[in-house]
Amino acid sequence: MKHRGRRLGMAVLTASLVGVGLQASSHREAPGITKTPKLDGSDFYMFSSYEAGRTGFVTLLANYLPLQDAYGGPNFFTLDPDAVYEIHVDNNGDAKEDLTFQFRFKNSPKNLSLNIGGKNVPVPLVNIGPIGPGAFDTSALNVIESYTVSMIRGDRRTGDRQAITNASTGAARFIKPADRIGDKSFVGPYSSYADQHIYPINIPGCAAGGRVFVGQRREGFVVNLAETFDLVNDNPLGARDSRVNSLADKNVTTLALDVPASCLTRPNQPVIGGWTTTSSVTKDDNEDEDGDGGRGGLRYKQVSRLGNPLVNEVVIGLKDKDTFNASEPKDDAQFANYVTNPSLPALLQALFGVTPPTTPRSDLVAVFLTGVTGLNMPPAVRPAEMLRLNTAIAPKPASAQGSLGVLEGDLAGFPNGRRPGDDVVDIALRAEMGVLLPAAQAPSGSLPYTDGALVNATIGYTMDGLPTSDVAYRLFRDAFPYLQTPVSGSPAPTHP
């Protein structure tokens, strides 16, 4: 059974990451989303929490606004107040959301001014002095970004909506930390300031509390991006740590929740599915309720969707990428053809002379859409693309995690959810070339394919993208929100 679980797990990876190696996760994956980078969902993680003392919790991380340069001022990287950012959970396998965590943002400018020759002149910067060390030490901050989180049970637009509140204060609005402008702009270490914005929360209908954090983090996705774009201009059969991580100097904005598993699952059903979306929101004065089922004359237009990594950018054809971003899992049958005849094996054949698996890859369709029998497939499942997690499988501490997940026997890793340290690129390359198939169908399937950029929970990268064991440069923490303190652009491009 254990061997079968590994093989089926790899098949899930193959299907959900067909064509990996052509882009980093879901960064700029569709023509439409390039117009609205603030709504661009880049990575989604869902895993049983492995922080000490958090047994029985599930962590949900949704990353947005990718490819942030540390020096990207003066406005830096606020999220869009005219949008909803949502994390959806399906806990009965019907491909429809049963729970939605909806984030709404507000930017409050203070219009700070300086007296210049007797006249008060507004400053052009987001701060006029050091910020912190506490979350409410904002007198020098020119724009305060805050957010609310709602729990919606049932349909995301018409279901029962209740506010998630701060368990310490009862407030329904949370402050987001300012991005890491530079180290002169903060009192004390930025890491300490940012951690002041991890809030305990009360979740309606949930006996135990959780935690929330929204803020800038160091990019945790690892890929040799530049050479891969250039017709896979590296050696896919080389060493796993032989190439740079192209995203080592980038930041991202993370929406993070730590929720009791019992609040997400149904009785006697430990498997959940999850995905994240963004939708622009506009006022429709001519309608009481729009066609998307919105309330109060609001019109919602979904523009980003992400469950498993790499699906839209390298599985879905160019003409359907925006359609996929606007779609819901219950309608995924329309995209099934993109799974059966993947193009990456043929590309690798042309470039490196390896032998691709035979097509059509009908063996991939069921596992792509349903989860793995005996691992994370819910009963009576409706086929749909989403990240699936069996919350009954115990997590492993960071030091014991296998970066190849199920492929190396770590059933707490990808595709049973996704942890930050899971090397989804290498896993997908090996699966894509048919590691699960008999040799007659995939003669090159057992080769150790890699993009060369190594990722796991215990190593990190210097700013030039080279791997290091220096704990100061680690990409991940062992505790919520798991992704590391963002890179600073001043006084030098360092991580600590």
ABEGO torsion letter per residue (X at the ends): XAAAAAAAAAAAAAAAABGBGABBEABGABAAAAABAAABBABBBBBBBABBGABGBBBBBBBBGBGBBAABOAAEBBBBAABBBBBBBBAAGAGBBABBBBBBBBBBBAGBBBBBGGBBBBBABABABBBOABAABAAABABBBBBBBBBBBEBAAABBBBBBBBAAAGBABBBBBBBBAEAAABBEBAAAAAAAABBBBBBBGBABBBBBBBEBBBBABBBBAAAAABGGBBBAABBAAABBBAAAABBBBBBBBBBBAAAABBBGBABBBBBBBBBBBBBBAABABBAAGBBGGBBBBBABBBBBBGAAAAABBAAAAAAAAABBAAAAAAAAAAAABBAAAAAAAAAAGBBBBBOBBAAAAAAAAAEBBGAABBBGBBBBBBBBBBAABBBBBAAABBAAEAAAGBAABOABEBBAABBAAAAAAAAAAGAABBAAABAAAABBBBAGBBBBAABBBBAAGBBBABAAABABBABOAGBBBBBBAOABBBAX
